[in-house]
Amino acid sequence: MPDLVIRVATDDEVAAAGALTAQAYQSDGLVRDGDDYVEELTDAVRRAREATLLVAVAAPDPDGDDDPARSRSEVVGTITIAPAGTSYAEIADPGEVELRMLAVAPSARRRGVAEALMRAAMREAVTLRAERVVLSSLEEMTTAHRLYDRLSFDRVPARDWHHEDIALRVYTWTVPSGPGARAEAAVWPPLETRDVDGWRVGLSGGFTRRANSVLALDEPRDVDAALTEVERVYAAARQPSVFRVCAQSEPEDLDGVLARRGYREVAPTLVMVRHGLDGVAAPFQAPGLECTVADAPDEDWLTRWLDVRSTAPVDHALAGRLVGGARALYLTARDDHGPVGVVRAALVDDWAALACLAVDTRARRRGVGRALTCAALHEAAQRGRSGHSSRSRSPTTPRSRCTRTSASPRRSGTTTASADSDTPPTRLCRTAGGAVR
């Protein structure tokens, strides 16, 4: 559904979310007007207070100026997220997050709203450091079951249960593992690093946030003093103070510490992880194009990448030093007129991290990006089997990144990953039974 926004419900949206939930259940014949459960479905105020209430909001119709109902944002879906041990968690075990009351307005169905809500809820679960997501579903909810299958949920009959005379199926999704934040440091190393009481401060002339930010994986003895020193270092370099905050960051409440100091979240990014390469890795195939693979970025590769990713002039020498600072493969797709697409695959252990995917406008909608991605995984797998040493880049289940400009506390669940907003999101792939990010 175009122009759909998934967010934590605002005060103005809570009542609409409750009414929509009851309407959706009644429309599907799951409850009747007199059922006690209708009152609970309608009570989104309590859900917003005691759990996390997400809503799907459709943007106003630009052609609806004459119709007040079409000229304002509309809540078209909702879902409730309840960690184990909280009031709305019915069956969640420790380490699990439970999803409840997924509902989509009848007028907005078959437009991807339910899937968008589910994916947002899964990202929130990762942000909450859950190990697993669990949900219950009525046997007759066959459309929902197909959605859970598409999202890689597992059916767990051993956990099925009954509420009075109602039979409920249980589905779970296990959060995939990743290589960890230290692997990220190995595949996108800053040109210069400084240690501030266990925090790694990266400096690279201001080019990319990844290479000009703090990786905080050890807790300083004095957090406030460490923050002051970090800010002094970046001020001396005439750069903003930027932190990448992930599930491994120390102290554990680093995002809260930064928010109280006046930082704001600027680049929440999704990290995608895939286990295994079967059906994904493949030699390059794109009609009319050829692909070359190199161990270092040449001028053609840099030009194509920078032309697509950056609107401001960038020093190619600086970019080349940075992107070439780790062991990686650089793939370039060409037609008769020159390079049309590039991608980078950095390797560490049995992981491959994909980044810098860029396709020229003249070659888009021809499958070039997919062909480059599959080819990069194929080349990484080939080198993994040959035993070559490799490096990779990937923080595991990161939470957010903050830059010090103005106070804007981060709401848990708005992000699941940390990668640069000024470069394409990294995908990580384990070359031998591992994961793709």
VOBA-582205 format. One record per residue (C-alpha): residue in three letters; x, y, z. Coordinates in steps of 0.5 Angstrom, whole numbers, plus 500, padded with zeros to 3 digits. Each point is the difference from the previous one (the first is absolute). Last residue first. Example, Ala and Ser with C-alpha at 12.3 -4.5 7.8 and 13.67 -1.06 7.14 Angstrom:
<sites>
+-------+-----+-----+-----+
: votor :   u :   v :   w :
+-------+-----+-----+-----+
:   Ser : 527 : 498 : 514 :
:   Ala : 498 : 493 : 502 :
+-------+-----+-----+-----+
</sites>
This chain:
<sites>
+-------+-----+-----+-----+
: votor :   u :   v :   w :
+-------+-----+-----+-----+
:   Arg : 545 : 482 : 512 :
:   Val : 500 : 493 : 497 :
:   Ala : 502 : 494 : 505 :
:   Gly : 503 : 494 : 502 :
:   Gly : 500 : 493 : 497 :
:   Ala : 507 : 501 : 496 :
:   Thr : 501 : 506 : 497 :
:   Arg : 496 : 504 : 506 :
:   Cys : 497 : 506 : 497 :
:   Leu : 499 : 507 : 502 :
:   Arg : 497 : 506 : 497 :
:   Thr : 502 : 507 : 501 :
:   Pro : 495 : 506 : 499 :
:   Pro : 502 : 504 : 494 :
:   Thr : 504 : 506 : 502 :
:   Asp : 499 : 507 : 503 :
:   Ser : 495 : 497 : 505 :
:   Asp : 505 : 496 : 503 :
:   Ala : 499 : 493 : 503 :
:   Ser : 497 : 499 : 507 :
:   Ala : 494 : 495 : 501 :
:   Thr : 494 : 499 : 503 :
:   Thr : 497 : 506 : 500 :
:   Thr : 493 : 504 : 502 :
:   Gly : 499 : 495 : 505 :
:   Ser : 503 : 503 : 507 :
:   Arg : 498 : 508 : 499 :
:   Arg : 506 : 504 : 500 :
:   Pro : 500 : 506 : 504 :
:   Ser : 501 : 507 : 495 :
:   Ala : 504 : 505 : 503 :
:   Ser : 504 : 504 : 494 :
:   Thr : 506 : 499 : 496 :
:   Arg : 505 : 495 : 503 :
:   Thr : 499 : 494 : 496 :
:   Cys : 497 : 494 : 502 :
:   Arg : 500 : 493 : 497 :
:   Ser : 495 : 494 : 501 :
:   Arg : 498 : 493 : 503 :
:   Pro : 505 : 495 : 497 :
:   Thr : 498 : 493 : 499 :
:   Thr : 507 : 498 : 499 :
:   Pro : 505 : 505 : 497 :
:   Ser : 502 : 498 : 493 :
:   Arg : 507 : 500 : 496 :
:   Ser : 504 : 494 : 497 :
:   Arg : 507 : 498 : 499 :
:   Ser : 503 : 494 : 496 :
:   Ser : 506 : 495 : 500 :
:   His : 500 : 496 : 494 :
:   Gly : 497 : 493 : 502 :
:   Ser : 498 : 498 : 493 :
:   Arg : 493 : 498 : 502 :
:   Gly : 500 : 507 : 503 :
:   Arg : 503 : 503 : 493 :
:   Gln : 494 : 497 : 496 :
:   Ala : 495 : 502 : 505 :
:   Ala : 502 : 507 : 500 :
:   Glu : 500 : 500 : 492 :
:   His : 493 : 497 : 500 :
:   Leu : 498 : 505 : 505 :
:   Ala : 502 : 506 : 496 :
:   Ala : 497 : 496 : 494 :
:   Cys : 493 : 500 : 503 :
:   Thr : 501 : 507 : 502 :
:   Leu : 502 : 503 : 493 :
:   Ala : 494 : 496 : 497 :
:   Arg : 495 : 503 : 504 :
:   Gly : 503 : 507 : 499 :
:   Val : 500 : 499 : 493 :
:   Gly : 493 : 497 : 499 :
:   Arg : 498 : 505 : 495 :
:   Arg : 496 : 505 : 503 :
:   Arg : 506 : 504 : 501 :
:   Ala : 505 : 501 : 494 :
:   Arg : 499 : 507 : 498 :
:   Thr : 500 : 502 : 507 :
:   Asp : 507 : 498 : 502 :
:   Val : 500 : 494 : 505 :
:   Ala : 503 : 500 : 507 :
:   Leu : 501 : 495 : 505 :
:   Cys : 505 : 503 : 505 :
:   Ala : 499 : 494 : 505 :
:   Leu : 500 : 493 : 501 :
:   Ala : 503 : 496 : 506 :
:   Ala : 503 : 493 : 499 :
:   Trp : 501 : 496 : 506 :
:   Asp : 504 : 493 : 501 :
:   Asp : 506 : 503 : 503 :
:   Val : 499 : 507 : 498 :
:   Leu : 499 : 503 : 493 :
:   Ala : 498 : 506 : 497 :
:   Ala : 495 : 500 : 493 :
:   Arg : 500 : 507 : 497 :
:   Val : 495 : 501 : 494 :
:   Val : 500 : 504 : 494 :
:   Gly : 496 : 502 : 494 :
:   Val : 499 : 503 : 493 :
:   Pro : 508 : 500 : 498 :
:   Gly : 501 : 502 : 493 :
:   His : 497 : 502 : 493 :
:   Asp : 500 : 493 : 497 :
:   Asp : 497 : 497 : 507 :
:   Arg : 503 : 499 : 507 :
:   Ala : 499 : 497 : 506 :
:   Thr : 505 : 501 : 506 :
:   Leu : 502 : 495 : 505 :
:   Tyr : 505 : 502 : 506 :
:   Leu : 502 : 495 : 505 :
:   Ala : 502 : 501 : 507 :
:   Arg : 506 : 500 : 505 :
:   Ala : 500 : 507 : 503 :
:   Gly : 502 : 507 : 499 :
:   Gly : 498 : 500 : 493 :
:   Val : 493 : 504 : 502 :
:   Leu : 504 : 505 : 504 :
:   Arg : 506 : 501 : 496 :
:   Gly : 496 : 500 : 493 :
:   Ala : 495 : 505 : 503 :
:   Leu : 506 : 505 : 502 :
:   Ala : 503 : 499 : 494 :
:   His : 494 : 502 : 496 :
:   Asp : 499 : 506 : 504 :
:   Val : 492 : 501 : 500 :
:   Pro : 496 : 505 : 497 :
:   Ala : 493 : 501 : 503 :
:   Thr : 494 : 496 : 497 :
:   Ser : 503 : 493 : 503 :
:   Arg : 497 : 493 : 499 :
:   Val : 499 : 499 : 492 :
:   Asp : 506 : 504 : 498 :
:   Leu : 505 : 498 : 505 :
:   Trp : 498 : 492 : 499 :
:   Arg : 501 : 501 : 492 :
:   Thr : 507 : 504 : 501 :
:   Leu : 503 : 496 : 505 :
:   Trp : 499 : 494 : 496 :
:   Asp : 503 : 503 : 493 :
:   Glu : 505 : 503 : 504 :
:   Asp : 502 : 493 : 503 :
:   Pro : 498 : 497 : 507 :
:   Ala : 505 : 494 : 502 :
:   Asp : 499 : 492 : 500 :
:   Ala : 497 : 500 : 493 :
:   Val : 494 : 497 : 497 :
:   Thr : 497 : 502 : 493 :
:   Cys : 493 : 499 : 497 :
:   Glu : 497 : 500 : 493 :
:   Leu : 494 : 503 : 498 :
:   Gly : 495 : 499 : 494 :
:   Pro : 496 : 496 : 503 :
:   Ala : 501 : 499 : 508 :
:   Gln : 503 : 494 : 503 :
:   Phe : 505 : 500 : 505 :
:   Pro : 502 : 493 : 503 :
:   Ala : 495 : 498 : 506 :
:   Ala : 499 : 501 : 507 :
:   Val : 493 : 500 : 502 :
:   Gly : 497 : 493 : 499 :
:   Asp : 504 : 497 : 506 :
:   Leu : 504 : 505 : 503 :
:   Gly : 499 : 499 : 508 :
:   His : 497 : 503 : 505 :
:   Arg : 498 : 507 : 499 :
:   Val : 500 : 507 : 504 :
:   Met : 497 : 507 : 498 :
:   Val : 503 : 506 : 504 :
:   Leu : 494 : 505 : 500 :
:   Thr : 503 : 507 : 501 :
:   Pro : 498 : 506 : 505 :
:   Ala : 504 : 506 : 498 :
:   Val : 499 : 507 : 503 :
:   Glu : 499 : 498 : 508 :
:   Arg : 500 : 506 : 504 :
:   Tyr : 506 : 502 : 505 :
:   Gly : 499 : 506 : 505 :
:   Arg : 503 : 497 : 506 :
:   Arg : 494 : 496 : 503 :
:   Ala : 499 : 497 : 493 :
:   Leu : 507 : 497 : 500 :
:   Val : 499 : 497 : 507 :
:   Gly : 494 : 497 : 498 :
:   Asp : 503 : 497 : 493 :
:   Leu : 506 : 498 : 505 :
:   Asp : 495 : 496 : 504 :
:   Glu : 505 : 493 : 500 :
:   Pro : 506 : 504 : 501 :
:   Glu : 503 : 497 : 496 :
:   Ser : 497 : 499 : 493 :
:   Gln : 499 : 492 : 498 :
:   Ala : 493 : 501 : 498 :
:   Cys : 502 : 506 : 496 :
:   Val : 501 : 508 : 500 :
:   Arg : 504 : 503 : 495 :
:   Phe : 503 : 506 : 503 :
:   Val : 501 : 507 : 496 :
:   Ser : 503 : 506 : 503 :
:   Pro : 500 : 505 : 494 :
:   Gln : 506 : 502 : 496 :
:   Arg : 505 : 506 : 500 :
:   Ala : 506 : 495 : 502 :
:   Ala : 501 : 504 : 507 :
:   Ala : 493 : 499 : 501 :
:   Tyr : 500 : 493 : 499 :
:   Val : 505 : 499 : 505 :
:   Arg : 497 : 505 : 505 :
:   Glu : 494 : 496 : 499 :
:   Val : 503 : 493 : 502 :
:   Glu : 503 : 503 : 506 :
:   Thr : 494 : 503 : 503 :
:   Leu : 496 : 493 : 498 :
:   Ala : 506 : 496 : 504 :
:   Ala : 500 : 505 : 506 :
:   Asp : 492 : 499 : 500 :
:   Val : 501 : 492 : 500 :
:   Asp : 505 : 500 : 505 :
:   Arg : 503 : 493 : 501 :
:   Pro : 499 : 499 : 492 :
:   Glu : 495 : 494 : 498 :
:   Asp : 503 : 496 : 495 :
:   Leu : 497 : 499 : 493 :
:   Ala : 499 : 508 : 498 :
:   Leu : 501 : 500 : 493 :
:   Val : 501 : 508 : 499 :
:   Ser : 499 : 503 : 493 :
:   Asn : 503 : 503 : 494 :
:   Ala : 501 : 493 : 496 :
:   Arg : 493 : 498 : 500 :
:   Arg : 498 : 507 : 499 :
:   Thr : 502 : 500 : 493 :
:   Phe : 506 : 505 : 498 :
:   Gly : 501 : 505 : 506 :
:   Gly : 508 : 500 : 499 :
:   Ser : 500 : 493 : 502 :
:   Leu : 500 : 500 : 508 :
:   Gly : 498 : 494 : 504 :
:   Val : 499 : 501 : 508 :
:   Arg : 501 : 493 : 503 :
:   Trp : 497 : 500 : 507 :
:   Gly : 504 : 496 : 505 :
:   Asp : 503 : 506 : 504 :
:   Val : 500 : 505 : 494 :
:   Asp : 504 : 496 : 495 :
:   Arg : 501 : 503 : 494 :
:   Thr : 500 : 498 : 492 :
:   Glu : 502 : 503 : 494 :
:   Leu : 498 : 498 : 493 :
:   Pro : 494 : 496 : 502 :
:   Pro : 499 : 493 : 499 :
:   Trp : 494 : 497 : 496 :
:   Val : 501 : 493 : 500 :
:   Ala : 503 : 499 : 507 :
:   Ala : 496 : 505 : 504 :
:   Glu : 494 : 496 : 498 :
:   Ala : 503 : 493 : 502 :
:   Arg : 500 : 504 : 507 :
:   Ala : 493 : 501 : 500 :
:   Gly : 498 : 493 : 500 :
:   Pro : 500 : 494 : 495 :
:   Gly : 492 : 499 : 499 :
:   Ser : 495 : 496 : 503 :
:   Pro : 493 : 499 : 498 :
:   Val : 494 : 502 : 504 :
:   Thr : 496 : 494 : 501 :
:   Trp : 493 : 500 : 498 :
:   Thr : 494 : 497 : 503 :
:   Tyr : 493 : 497 : 499 :
:   Val : 495 : 498 : 504 :
:   Arg : 493 : 497 : 498 :
:   Leu : 494 : 502 : 505 :
:   Ala : 494 : 496 : 501 :
:   Ile : 494 : 504 : 503 :
:   Asp : 495 : 496 : 505 :
:   Glu : 503 : 503 : 507 :
:   His : 507 : 503 : 497 :
:   His : 503 : 494 : 497 :
:   Trp : 508 : 499 : 499 :
:   Asp : 505 : 498 : 494 :
:   Arg : 507 : 500 : 503 :
:   Ala : 501 : 493 : 497 :
:   Pro : 497 : 502 : 494 :
:   Val : 506 : 505 : 498 :
:   Arg : 499 : 502 : 493 :
:   Asp : 506 : 504 : 498 :
:   Phe : 500 : 507 : 498 :
:   Ser : 504 : 502 : 493 :
:   Leu : 497 : 506 : 498 :
:   Arg : 496 : 497 : 494 :
:   Asp : 498 : 494 : 505 :
:   Tyr : 497 : 506 : 505 :
:   Leu : 496 : 503 : 494 :
:   Arg : 497 : 493 : 498 :
:   His : 498 : 499 : 507 :
:   Ala : 497 : 507 : 500 :
:   Thr : 496 : 498 : 494 :
:   Thr : 498 : 494 : 503 :
:   Met : 497 : 503 : 507 :
:   Glu : 495 : 494 : 501 :
:   Glu : 505 : 497 : 505 :
:   Leu : 500 : 506 : 504 :
:   Ser : 507 : 503 : 501 :
:   Ser : 505 : 500 : 506 :
:   Leu : 506 : 504 : 499 :
:   Val : 508 : 499 : 502 :
:   Val : 506 : 504 : 498 :
:   Arg : 507 : 498 : 502 :
:   Glu : 506 : 502 : 503 :
:   Ala : 498 : 507 : 502 :
:   Arg : 505 : 505 : 501 :
:   Leu : 495 : 506 : 500 :
:   Thr : 502 : 502 : 493 :
:   Val : 499 : 493 : 497 :
:   Ala : 493 : 500 : 503 :
:   Glu : 499 : 507 : 497 :
:   Arg : 503 : 497 : 493 :
:   Met : 495 : 494 : 500 :
:   Ala : 494 : 505 : 502 :
:   Ala : 502 : 505 : 494 :
:   Arg : 500 : 493 : 496 :
:   Met : 493 : 498 : 502 :
:   Leu : 497 : 507 : 499 :
:   Ala : 503 : 500 : 493 :
:   Glu : 497 : 493 : 499 :
:   Ala : 493 : 502 : 502 :
:   Val : 500 : 507 : 496 :
:   Gly : 502 : 496 : 494 :
:   Arg : 494 : 503 : 495 :
:   Arg : 496 : 494 : 500 :
:   Arg : 496 : 503 : 506 :
:   Ala : 499 : 508 : 501 :
:   Ser : 492 : 500 : 500 :
:   Pro : 499 : 494 : 505 :
:   Ala : 505 : 504 : 505 :
:   Val : 506 : 496 : 502 :
:   Ala : 501 : 497 : 506 :
:   Leu : 505 : 496 : 504 :
:   Met : 498 : 499 : 507 :
:   Arg : 506 : 497 : 503 :
:   Leu : 507 : 499 : 499 :
:   Glu : 504 : 497 : 506 :
:   Val : 508 : 502 : 501 :
:   Glu : 504 : 494 : 503 :
:   Gly : 506 : 500 : 504 :
:   Pro : 496 : 497 : 506 :
:   Asp : 494 : 496 : 497 :
:   Ala : 495 : 504 : 497 :
:   Ile : 493 : 496 : 501 :
:   Glu : 495 : 506 : 502 :
:   Ala : 504 : 506 : 499 :
:   Tyr : 495 : 506 : 501 :
:   Ser : 502 : 501 : 507 :
:   Thr : 507 : 500 : 500 :
:   Gly : 505 : 494 : 502 :
:   Ala : 502 : 498 : 493 :
:   Pro : 500 : 507 : 495 :
:   Ala : 494 : 502 : 497 :
:   Ile : 499 : 503 : 493 :
:   Thr : 493 : 502 : 498 :
:   Ile : 498 : 501 : 492 :
:   Thr : 496 : 505 : 496 :
:   Gly : 497 : 501 : 494 :
:   Val : 497 : 506 : 495 :
:   Val : 501 : 506 : 505 :
:   Glu : 498 : 506 : 495 :
:   Ser : 504 : 506 : 498 :
:   Arg : 496 : 506 : 498 :
:   Ser : 497 : 502 : 493 :
:   Arg : 496 : 494 : 499 :
:   Ala : 495 : 501 : 506 :
:   Pro : 499 : 507 : 498 :
:   Asp : 498 : 499 : 493 :
:   Asp : 501 : 506 : 496 :
:   Asp : 508 : 500 : 500 :
:   Gly : 500 : 493 : 499 :
:   Asp : 505 : 500 : 494 :
:   Pro : 506 : 500 : 504 :
:   Asp : 497 : 494 : 504 :
:   Pro : 503 : 500 : 507 :
:   Ala : 505 : 495 : 502 :
:   Ala : 498 : 494 : 503 :
:   Val : 502 : 498 : 507 :
:   Ala : 502 : 493 : 502 :
:   Val : 500 : 500 : 508 :
:   Leu : 504 : 497 : 505 :
:   Leu : 498 : 499 : 507 :
:   Thr : 506 : 499 : 505 :
:   Ala : 498 : 497 : 507 :
:   Glu : 497 : 502 : 506 :
:   Arg : 498 : 507 : 499 :
:   Ala : 498 : 499 : 492 :
:   Arg : 496 : 494 : 502 :
:   Arg : 496 : 504 : 505 :
:   Val : 498 : 505 : 495 :
:   Ala : 499 : 495 : 495 :
:   Asp : 494 : 498 : 504 :
:   Thr : 495 : 498 : 494 :
:   Leu : 503 : 493 : 499 :
:   Glu : 499 : 499 : 508 :
:   Glu : 493 : 502 : 499 :
:   Val : 498 : 496 : 494 :
:   Tyr : 503 : 494 : 505 :
:   Asp : 494 : 500 : 504 :
:   Asp : 496 : 498 : 494 :
:   Gly : 493 : 503 : 499 :
:   Asp : 502 : 503 : 493 :
:   Arg : 502 : 493 : 497 :
:   Val : 508 : 498 : 500 :
:   Leu : 504 : 496 : 494 :
:   Gly : 495 : 502 : 495 :
:   Asp : 505 : 503 : 495 :
:   Ser : 496 : 507 : 501 :
:   Gln : 500 : 499 : 507 :
:   Tyr : 507 : 499 : 501 :
:   Ala : 502 : 506 : 495 :
:   Gln : 495 : 505 : 503 :
:   Ala : 503 : 498 : 507 :
:   Thr : 507 : 502 : 498 :
:   Leu : 498 : 506 : 496 :
:   Ala : 496 : 503 : 506 :
:   Gly : 506 : 499 : 505 :
:   Ala : 505 : 503 : 494 :
:   Ala : 496 : 506 : 500 :
:   Ala : 500 : 501 : 507 :
:   Val : 507 : 500 : 500 :
:   Glu : 502 : 504 : 494 :
:   Asp : 499 : 507 : 503 :
:   Asp : 505 : 498 : 506 :
:   Thr : 505 : 498 : 495 :
:   Ala : 500 : 492 : 498 :
:   Val : 507 : 498 : 499 :
:   Arg : 502 : 500 : 493 :
:   Ile : 499 : 496 : 493 :
:   Val : 499 : 505 : 494 :
:   Leu : 496 : 498 : 494 :
:   Asp : 501 : 505 : 494 :
:   Pro : 499 : 495 : 495 :
:   Met : 497 : 493 : 502 :
+-------+-----+-----+-----+
</sites>
